Amino acid sequence: MKRFFAVLLSLLMIVSVFAGCNTANNAARGDVKVVTTIFPIYDWVREVAQDDADVNLDLLLDNGVDLHSYQPTAKDIVDISDCDVFVYVGGESDSWVDDVLKRADNKDMIVLDLLDILGEKAKEEEIKEGMQGEEEEEHEEGEDEAEYDEHVWLSLKNVSLFVDKIADALSQKDSQHTESYKANAAAYDAKITALSEQYQAAVDAGKTKTLLFGDRFPFRYLTDDYGLDYYAAFVGCSAETEASFETITFLADKVDELGLKSIMQIETSDGSIAKTIVDNTKTKDQEILTLDSIQGVTAERIKAGETYLSIMESNLEVLKKALG
């Protein structure tokens, strides 16, 4: 991994002259160049900027690759190096960012780290009963730091905080549009709050208060927000793809114990683990439902008009069905 970044950063040094030219051109036009890593952040910036501000917005992860397996290209590094505002999640999956920012050409760049913004509200990864842990890896001395759940965008209650920080950053770089940035952020915050209230109403009305995932579980922020319990095969950032016999058996028994009518998976799943759990329950008739973790939204989906809100609205309909 270190060799990988050394090569990329060397390439960055070679093309830094061109990056510097890009910065000058943006400044001459009065543009604000914003680079984001994942789709939710990209969409929040779109909502704050709207069409009345001259914001050049780039999304790095637009090819279906999720946050945990993404590695920046040389072009990505150059794009970050000369941008005015860079917004990313933070956490272990974004550990590459520190080295890139140290070499950045634009020393006046505003950097927003979502986990850093959350501060004490950020949640550590949780190993739930029955969950299959990661295979043990050799760690260097001093690496026993807490690992935080990176899926902060799946809490609607976090979004308003992030959106307001984005509005502040854009205002610092483009004070001419401060009022519109603030107004757009406030309007979007109202939509987010209304949707969050719908989630709470769905949970309150639901017969079931527990979700069971035959998959990774990136929805802890969401379940904690609305008082739901959960069981899952793996933690949200797990690289595991095959569940052990013990994990399958535990989850199938839990389905029987709780009388669950559905088993959950995320959008990238091939469905094999969820199906195996169903096959090991007493009734073998549970419906497999999919929640979108919004980690790998493609350019095609964006072009088709999908937004963070539209995906979370679709997730709400799935949740209603799961909760009965």
Residue pairs with C-beta under 8 A, 6 or more apart in sequence:
4 71
5 96
5 99
8 72
8 73
8 74
8 77
9 77
9 99
9 100
9 103
11 74
11 77
12 19
12 74
12 77
12 78
12 81
12 100
12 103
13 103
15 74
15 78
16 78
16 81
16 103
16 105
18 78
19 78
19 81
19 82
19 105
20 82
20 105
22 33
22 82
23 33
23 82
23 105
23 106
26 32
26 33
26 56
26 82
26 84
29 54
30 54
30 174
31 54
31 55
31 56
32 53
32 54
32 55
32 56
32 84
32 85
32 170
32 173
32 174
33 55
33 56
33 58
33 82
33 83
33 84
33 85
34 45
34 49
34 55
34 56
34 57
34 58
34 83
34 84
34 85
34 86
34 87
34 170
35 58
35 60
35 79
35 80
35 83
35 85
35 86
35 87
36 42
36 45
36 57
36 58
36 59
36 60
36 86
36 87
36 88
37 59
37 60
37 61
37 67
37 70
37 87
37 88
37 89
37 94
38 59
38 61
38 67
38 88
38 89
38 153
38 294
38 295
39 59
39 61
39 62
39 294
39 297
39 302
39 308
40 153
40 294
40 308
41 87
41 88
41 89
41 114
41 153
41 162
41 166
42 57
42 59
43 307
43 308
44 159
44 162
44 163
44 166
44 188
44 308
45 55
45 57
45 87
45 166
45 170
46 57
47 163
47 184
47 185
47 188
48 163
48 166
48 167
48 170
48 181
48 184
48 185
48 188
49 55
49 57
49 170
49 181
49 184
50 180
50 184
52 177
52 180
53 170
53 174
53 177
53 180
53 181
54 174
55 170
55 174
58 79
58 83
59 299
59 302
60 70
60 72
60 76
60 79
61 67
61 70
61 296
62 297
62 298
62 299
62 302
63 298
63 299
64 296
64 297
64 298
65 296
66 268
66 293
66 295
66 296
67 89
67 93
67 94
67 150
67 295
68 93
68 237
68 239
68 295
70 93
71 96
72 80
72 96
72 100
77 100
77 103
80 86
80 100
80 101
80 104
81 100
81 103
81 104
81 105
81 106
82 104
82 105
82 106
83 106
83 109
84 106
84 108
84 109
84 110
84 173
85 109
85 110
85 111
85 112
85 166
85 169
85 170
85 173
86 101
86 109
86 110
86 111
86 112
87 111
87 112
87 114
87 166
87 169
88 94
88 97
88 111
88 112
88 113
88 114
89 113
89 114
89 115
89 150
89 152
89 153
90 97
90 113
90 114
90 115
90 116
90 148
90 150
91 115
91 147
91 148
91 150
92 147
92 148
92 150
92 237
93 150
93 237
94 113
94 150
101 109
101 111
110 169
110 172
110 173
112 162
112 165
112 166
112 169
114 152
114 153
114 158
114 162
115 122
115 148
115 150
115 152
117 161
117 162
117 165
118 152
118 158
118 161
121 158
122 148
122 149
122 152
123 148
123 149
123 220
123 221
123 224
124 146
124 147
124 148
124 149
125 147
125 148
125 149
125 235
125 236
125 237
126 149
126 220
126 235
127 133
127 235
128 217
128 230
128 231
128 232
129 231
129 250
130 231
130 247
130 250
130 251
130 254
131 217
131 231
131 232
131 233
131 234
131 235
131 247
132 233
132 234
132 238
132 240
132 243
132 244
132 246
132 247
134 235
134 238
134 239
134 240
135 240
147 237
149 218
149 220
149 221
149 235
149 236
149 237
150 236
150 237
151 218
151 219
151 220
151 221
151 236
151 293
151 295
152 158
152 162
152 221
153 159
153 162
153 294
153 308
154 218
154 219
154 221
154 222
154 293
154 294
155 221
155 222
155 224
155 225
156 192
156 193
156 195
156 196
156 199
156 222
156 225
156 312
157 196
157 225
158 221
159 189
159 192
159 308
160 189
160 192
160 193
163 185
163 188
163 189
163 192
164 185
164 189
166 185
167 181
167 182
167 184
167 185
170 177
170 181
171 177
171 178
171 181
171 182
174 181
191 309
192 309
195 309
195 312
195 313
195 316
196 225
198 316
199 222
199 225
199 226
199 316
199 319
200 226
202 316
202 319
202 320
202 323
203 209
203 226
203 227
203 228
203 319
203 323
205 323
206 320
206 322
206 323
206 324
207 323
207 324
208 258
208 260
208 261
208 322
208 323
208 324
209 227
209 228
209 229
209 323
210 228
210 229
210 230
210 231
210 258
210 260
211 219
211 223
211 228
211 229
211 230
211 231
211 264
211 322
212 230
212 231
212 232
212 251
212 254
212 255
212 258
212 260
212 263
212 264
212 277
213 219
213 230
213 231
213 232
213 233
213 263
213 264
213 265
213 266
213 274
214 232
214 233
214 243
214 251
214 263
214 264
214 265
214 269
214 273
214 274
214 275
214 276
214 277
214 288
215 232
215 233
215 234
215 264
215 265
215 266
215 269
215 273
215 274
216 232
216 233
216 234
216 235
216 236
216 237
216 238
216 266
217 230
217 232
217 233
217 234
217 235
217 236
218 236
218 237
218 266
218 293
218 295
219 230
219 236
219 291
219 293
220 230
220 236
222 228
223 229
223 230
231 250
231 251
231 254
232 251
233 240
233 243
233 247
233 248
233 251
233 273
234 240
234 243
236 293
242 273
243 251
243 273
243 276
248 273
248 276
248 277
248 280
249 280
251 277
252 277
252 278
252 280
252 281
254 260
255 263
255 277
255 281
255 286
256 281
256 282
256 283
260 286
261 286
261 287
261 324
262 286
262 287
262 288
262 289
262 321
262 322
263 274
263 277
263 278
263 286
263 287
263 288
263 289
264 274
264 288
264 289
264 290
264 291
264 322
265 271
265 273
265 274
265 288
265 289
265 290
265 291
266 290
266 291
266 292
266 293
267 290
267 291
267 292
267 293
267 296
268 293
268 295
268 296
269 290
271 288
274 288
275 288
277 286
278 284
278 285
278 286
278 288
287 321
289 318
289 321
289 322
290 318
291 315
291 318
291 319
292 311
292 314
292 315
294 308
294 311
294 312
297 306
297 311
